[in-house]
């Protein structure tokens, strides 16, 4: 038996992609990969391919995590989507880190975000707090600071294409969008080389774009013009409210644009190449290949 690797959130899109990359690498046996999820029934296809499956529930650490993390050499904690105002996500992550330490896990990898120390995004403290807890555990670690998914654009582009207008307070700030698949390939690469050293990587696309540049790309791909309209943060918040966005989510959406405007997303590295061995797909290529996903 070789080095065991456990991926949490394995029934989600990112977790599944990480496992697929591990399987495709030829560097780890399927039996040494552990897919962890609250919903193990969703992992039956992976189990049929020889991957171990274990119940992992960050909200029930005593009941699930001790058994799930037993014998694990390398653990990937994929950040959860618990974005309430009660600090639930950070509590979940800290529970997982404590369980990993108790189980003797040899290395922890974690999916964080760029510039976690200074980010203006409302949930950045969750990431920074998790990074701190991992470091305080004394366990060797890999912090994967993932830039924004290209797929995040698929939430806003349909409305912009339908109306011909993209309202934003991001100004001339830029974001190095990267496809989820490229981030997953890099994460798998990091897991395969994880050892006694601790490292932090910032995973980005090869180029950062303003919203105007993105709108121009989408217009060229679809033939549908999008006019970018600059707003201040308060006007953007009011517009989101008028559009029916739930009030609880509006500060977070506005914080994305503010963080972009302050150039806190504008960082480009070669770390994806370093870990995955390949260049990330260009934004143009992903948008062209995914036209149906954003209603083009």
Beta strands, then each sheet from edge to edge (+ up, - down):
strand 1: 5-7
strand 2: 33-37
strand 3: 52-55
strand 4: 74-77
strand 5: 107-113
strand 6: 141-146
strand 7: 165-168
strand 8: 199-203
strand 9: 227-230
sheet 1: 3+ 2+ 1+ 4+ 5+ 6+ 8+
sheet 2: 7+ 9+
end
